[in-house]
Amino acid sequence: MKQMRIVGALSLSLALAAVLAFAQPQAKSDNHLPATRAHAAMPVLQWSGYDSKIADRRYLLVTTPDQWKALWIEHTGITPTFAPPERHTIPIIDFTRFCVVAAFDGSGINTDGLVADSIVTSDRDVRLRFTTSSFQTMGRASDDGGAITSKSFGIWIIERTTKPIVLERDATRVKDDPASWTQVATLTAK
C-alpha cells in the first residue's frame, strides 16, 4: 500500500513537471510583436481604478517629480498639506530609472479600470497594450439598467526610455474573441 502511494505521488509529480515544461503562454500578437508573452514585460507597478477626478480622456507621459505631483493631485483631488497625516500621499518615484504612463478614460459607465496587458520594447519604440476592465449591471428597464458611472484610469510605472511609447487599447467587442489592438496615442518625452 505504501509503495503504491509513493509510485502514485512520483507519477503525479512527473506528469506535472512535464506539463509545466511544455506549457507556453498564449500571446495576443501581430506581425511585429513576439509570439509569446514570455518575451513581453509588465509595468513595474500599476494603479487601476474607476474613481479618477480627471473627467476627460487623455494619455500622458510623466518624466519629472513636478509633473507627477501635479498629475497625482489632479487625479486624486487631494492637495497634500505636507503635514501629518497627509505628507506622504504622493507616491515617490525614482525618475532617473522610471517614468509614468497614464491613461484616463473620462466619464463612462460600468468600467473599473484600465489594465496593462503587456509591454514590448523594439528597436523603434516601446509598445504598452492595455484593456478596459468592465462589468455588467442589471436594473429596471425604465431606468439606466443599473449602470454605474465611472472615470476609469490606468497609471503604469515603466523603465525610463528615450524611445516613443505607443499606447494600444484592446478594441475587442465580444468577450471570447481574439484581441484587436488599436493605437490610441504615441507619447514622447518633452
Secondary structure, 3 states (H helix, E strand, C coil): CHHHHHHHHHHHHHHHHHHHHHCCCCCCCCCCCCCCHHHCECCCEEEEECECCCCCEEEEEECCHHHHHHHHHHHHCCCCCCCCCCCCCCCCCCCCCEEEEEEEECCEECEEEEEEEEEEECCCCEEEEEEEEECCCCCCCCCCCCCCEEECEEEEEEECCCCCEEEEEECCCCCCCCCCEEEEEEECCC
